Amino acid sequence: QVQLVESGGGLVQAGGSLRLSCAASGNIFSINSMGWYRQVPGKQRDLVASITRGGTTNYADSVKGRFTISRDNAKSTVYLQMNSLKPEDTAVYYCNARHGPRWIDSWGQGTQVTVSS
C-alpha cells in the first residue's frame, strides 16, 4: 500500500504562483510513477502532470510552459510548481501514485487551488 499526503493549495491571484507537495509513504519502492490530477465539480478528473521512476515527465497541453513537476527521492516527495496561474486552473488537485506490477492507483485527499481574476 502507498499513502499520499498533499499540501500547498490555497488562494492566489491570476498570474501568481503556488507549489504543491505530495509526500508518499508505505511501499514507496513499488511506485512506478507519480502525478497530479485536477477536478472541477461535474467534470472528470484530468491529468495535469506526471513523472515516472526514470524521470520522464508528461504534461497536459494546457499547463505546458507554466507548470513543472519534480521529485525529491530522498524525501519520497513530488512537487508541482505552478506559475502564471489562470482562473481556469481553479480545481481540486489530487496526487496520484501508480504502483506495483499491475500499476494500481493510489490517491491523496486532494487540495483546493483557487485562482482569482
Residue pairs with C-beta under 8 A, 6 or more apart in sequence:
1 26
1 27
1 106
2 24
2 25
2 26
2 27
2 28
2 30
2 31
2 97
2 99
2 106
3 24
3 25
3 26
3 106
4 22
4 23
4 24
4 95
4 96
4 97
4 106
4 107
4 108
5 22
5 23
5 25
5 108
5 109
6 20
6 21
6 22
6 93
6 94
6 95
6 108
6 109
6 110
6 111
7 20
7 21
7 22
7 23
7 111
8 18
8 19
8 20
8 21
8 111
9 18
9 20
9 93
9 111
9 112
9 113
10 18
10 112
10 113
10 114
11 114
11 115
11 116
12 18
12 85
12 113
12 114
12 115
12 116
13 115
13 116
14 85
14 86
14 87
14 115
14 116
14 117
15 84
15 85
16 85
16 115
17 81
17 82
17 83
17 84
17 85
18 82
18 85
18 113
19 79
19 80
19 81
19 82
20 36
20 79
20 80
20 82
20 93
20 95
20 111
20 113
21 77
21 78
21 79
22 34
22 36
22 77
22 78
22 79
22 80
22 95
22 108
23 75
23 76
23 77
24 31
24 34
24 76
24 77
24 78
24 97
25 76
27 99
27 100
28 76
30 99
30 100
31 53
31 97
31 98
31 99
32 52
32 53
32 98
32 99
32 100
32 103
33 50
33 51
33 52
33 53
33 97
33 98
34 50
34 51
34 71
34 78
34 95
34 96
34 97
34 98
35 47
35 48
35 49
35 50
35 51
35 58
35 69
35 78
35 95
35 96
35 98
36 47
36 48
36 49
36 50
36 69
36 78
36 80
36 93
36 94
36 95
36 96
37 45
37 46
37 47
37 48
37 93
37 94
37 96
38 45
38 46
38 48
38 89
38 91
38 92
38 93
38 94
38 113
39 45
39 46
39 91
39 92
39 94
39 110
40 90
40 91
40 92
45 94
46 60
47 58
47 60
48 59
48 60
48 63
48 67
48 80
48 93
49 57
49 58
49 59
49 60
49 63
49 67
49 68
49 69
49 80
50 57
50 58
50 69
50 96
51 57
51 58
51 69
51 70
51 71
51 78
57 69
59 67
59 69
62 88
63 82
63 89
66 82
66 83
66 84
66 85
67 80
67 81
67 82
67 83
68 80
68 81
68 83
69 78
69 79
69 80
69 81
70 78
70 79
70 81
71 77
71 78
71 79
72 78
72 79
78 95
80 93
82 89
82 113
85 113
85 115
86 115
87 115
87 116
87 117
88 115
89 113
89 115
90 113
90 114
90 115
91 113
92 110
92 111
92 112
92 113
93 110
93 111
93 112
93 113
94 107
94 108
94 110
94 111
95 107
95 108
96 105
96 106
96 107
96 108
97 105
97 106
98 104
98 105
98 106
99 106
